[in-house]
């Protein structure tokens, strides 16, 4: 199973992850960024480029 990612507390709404996501799985609102688990392909680009380190991997439910 591929790794999925979530955005934890600490998101500064910099919008960097949204522009880097190759499948447009990240959206922004007043609370910060959110990853759509259905669209996420598990590439890790968002986590590797998050300046506030607010993105972390999670294991999908079995």
Order of alpha helices (4+ residues) and beta strands (2+ residues): beta-alpha-beta-beta-alpha-beta
